[in-house]
Amino acid sequence: MEASGAIGTLILILTGLTTYKGFRDYTYFEMYKFSVDPILLKKEYRRLISSGFLHTSWLHFGLNMLALLSFSFSLEIIFGYWQFLGLYFASMLGGSLLALFIHRNHGDYSAVGASGAISGVILSSAILFPESNIGFVIIPFEIKSWIFALIFIVISIFGIKGQRGNIGHEAHLGGALTGIILTIAYKPSVLSSQLWIVLLTLIPILAFLILIIRNPAVLMIDKYWGELLRKERFQLRSVDDKKHLKVVSKVEKEETLNRLLDKIRKDGLQSLTKKERALLDRLKEGL
């Protein structure tokens, strides 16, 4: 987009000021960043939003705000200022809530950044303008908006699964899902005019969320995507609540046990989640 919207510009200024404050004041940064234990134990729910106005570096801030200004102008015209603000903050909240759900057993997990809100803005634009072209400063070509949206979702899913690096893929996916849902709520006509892109983006997100809710072990074990996708290596053992995982391959069993023991040696037994402890007990029993 050639120009930035008024609301997008105001968000940039406010985010820039709070980011700068966070750089200079460690106490302020710690008080308002996303942090699991303070949110769940102390009920400091402000962190679900305030963390979106902090960043780890000016590069982090600049990339997020560049994306915001690239898409805010057209969305502000289509939705109006108030609905755009609703989209931005709802996506920010949606990203934080998904991160909180996935890391609910990781009390020391923390994060900052407007990535959830930006993801919602990007996916909303992709739904409305799927055939528009998106260019990148470091890449000498453009791709269709719908292709970028699909790649973005796939990267976020695999990023959550891998749990590697410092990128908040959970916030990306949660913000993206919120952006899609709000776009449909704001403009129901997209269900008839752009149904294909709605389904293309919504189905993989919902499928992944259902998978990790029904089978949390997907997030605990490398290369495991559930019994339906990896029958040759894993299967579910039906005992009591039918949620206990049985590792079929002896090699996989040993690798999983070693990973859990390494975590205990490094961070102590208390670092294991309830599900990891249950899995450890079953592995030690030779099941």
N, C-alpha and C positions, 0 to 999 in steps of 0.2 A: 504494500500500500504506500502511496506517495506522501501522505500526511498523517499526523497523529491526531487522535481525538482529544478533546478537552479533558475528559475524565481520565483517559490514559496518561495524559501529561501530569495531572494532579497526583495520580497514584505514583508515578515515577518520582515526583518531587518529595512526596511524603515518605516513600520507601527509601529514597536516597538519604534523607535527613535521619531516619531511624537507623539505617545501616551505618551511617557515619557515627551516630551516637553509640551504637554497639561496638564499633571498632575502638572507640576511645574510653569506653566505660565497661569494664569486664563484668561488674555487678549487674548492670543494666542488661547486658547480653545474656547472662545466666538467668536472670529473672524472667525474661520473655521468650527464650528459645523453646522449641518443642522438646519436652523431656517426659518420658513415660511415667516414672514414679511420681513426680510432682502433680501430674495430671490425674492419675488414678488414685493415688493415696491422699494427696492434699487438695484434690478437686480444683486445681488451678487451670480451669478450662480456658482462660484467656490465651493461654499458650497455643491453642489450636489455631488462633488467628494471628496473634502478635508475632509468632515465629515467621510468618510470611512477609514481615517487614524487616527482617534481619538477613544478612548474608555473610558468607565466610570470607569473601574477598570482593574487590571492585570488579574483577573479571566475572565472578559469579553474578553480581548485581547487574553488570552491563549486559550479559547475555540474556538474562531474564527480561530486562526492561526493553532491550532491542526487539525481542519477540513480542512483548506487549504492544509497543508502538507500531509494529508491523501489521497488527491485526485489529487494534482497537478502533481505528477510524471507521471502517465499514460496519463493524458491529454496533457502534454507538448510533450510527445512522439508522440501521435496521431496527434495533431494539429500543433506542432511546437511552438517555443517561441512567435512569433509575434501574431499568432492567439490565443494563450492562453492568452496573455496580452489583446488582444481585447475582449475576452470572459470575463475576470475579470473586466475590467473597464466598459464595456458595461452593465454588470449585476449590477455593483455598481450604474451606472447612471439610469438604469431601475428601481432599487429599490427606489432610491431617487425620481424619477419622479412620481411613483405611490403614495408614501407617500405624496408628494406635492399635488397631485390631491385630495387625500382623505382628507387631512388636510388644503386645500386651504382657508377655512373659519376660521381656528383656528390659528390666528396670533401668538400666544405665543407657538405653538408647536415646539419642538426641539428634535434632536436625533443625536447620533453618533454611529459609529461602521461599520465594514466591512461586516455586515450580508447580504446585498444585493448581493455583489460580491460572497461571500461564497455560497449563495443559488444557484446562477447561476452555479458555479463550481460543486456543489453536483448534481443538476438536470442534467447537461450535462453528468456527469459520470453515472448517473442512466439510461439515454437514451442509452448510448453506452454499458454499462455492466449491464443490468437489472437483470441478474441471479447471479451476484457476491454477496458475503456476506459482511455485514457491522457489525462490533462489537463495543461495547461501554465499556468504562472502568468500569462504575458503574453497567452494566447489564451483567450477566454471560452467555449470549447467543448471537448468531448472527441472523440477519434477512436478507432476500433478498433485494437487492438494490431497486427494483421496489416497494416493500412493504413500505420501508422507505420513498421513494419519495412520495407515495400516502398519507401516514400518515402526512408527512411534509406539504403537500399542504392543507390537511383537517384542520390541526391545525392552519395554517396561515389564512385560510378563517374564521374559527370560532373566531380566535384571533382578526381579523379586525372587525368582526361583534360585538364582545363583547366589544371592546375598553377598555380592562382592563389590568392593569399591565404596566410595563415599557418596554415590548418587542416590537420591531419594526416589527410587522407582515406584515405591508404594504411593507416594504423594502424586507422582505423575499419573498413575493409573486411576487413582481415586478422583483426581481432578478432572481427568478426561471423561470418566463415566458421568460425573456430575454435569460437566459441560454438555454432553450429548443429551442427557435427560432434560436439562433446562431448555435447551434449544428446541426440543420437541414440545415442551410445555409452552414456550413463548410463541412458537410457530408450528402449530399442529399440521399445517399444510405440507411440511417436509415429509410426513409419512406417506404422502401420495406422490409428491414430486421428486423426492430424493430417498425413497425407501431403501434402495439398494445400498447406499452409503451408510444409512442408519444401521442396517443389518450387518454390513461388513465390519463396522466398528464396534457395535454393541455386543454381538454374539461372542466373539473371542474373549472380551472382558468378562461377561457374565459366566461363560463356561469356565474360565480360570478361577473366578471367585467361588463358584459352586464346588469346584474340584478341591480347593484348599480348605473350604469349610467342612466338606464331607470327609476329607482325608488329609489332615494336617501334616502327616508324615511327608507329603510332597515337598514341604518347605524344610524338612529336616535332613533328608537324605539326597545326596548328589545323584543325578541321573535317574531319579525315580519320579515318574509322572502318574502313578496310580496303577492299580491292577489291570485296568482295561487297556492301558497303553503299553505296559511292560510285562505281559503275562509270562514271558520266558524267563524273567529274572525275579519277579516278585509276585506274591499273592496275599490276599487278606485272609487271616485266620478268623473264623467265626467263633468267638468265645465271649459269652456274656453280651456286651453291647456291640459285638461284631466290628470293633474298631481297632483291635490289636493287629499289629503288623508282623507277619512272619517272613523273614528273609530266607529265601529258598537256596540261593547260591552260598556255598561255604565261604567263598572269597569275599562276597559282598558282606556277609555276616562279620567276618574278621575286620574288614575295612571300617564298617560302621562302629564296631566295638572299639577299635583303636581310636577313631575320631572322638568318641565320647570320653574315653580315658584320657586322651590328650587334653581335652577341654577341662576335665577335672584336675589334671596335674597343673594346668596353667592358671585356672581361675577358681578352683575349689568345687566341691560337690554342690554347693548352693547355686552355682552358675547354671546348672541343668534345669530345664523347664520340667514340668510335671510329665509331659509326654516323653521327653528324653529319658527321664528316670524310669518310666514304665518300660520303654524300649530297652534300656540298659538291663533291667531286671530280667526281661525275657531272653535277651541275648546271653546273659550269664547262666540262665537255666538250660541253655542249649536248644531253645525252641525256635 
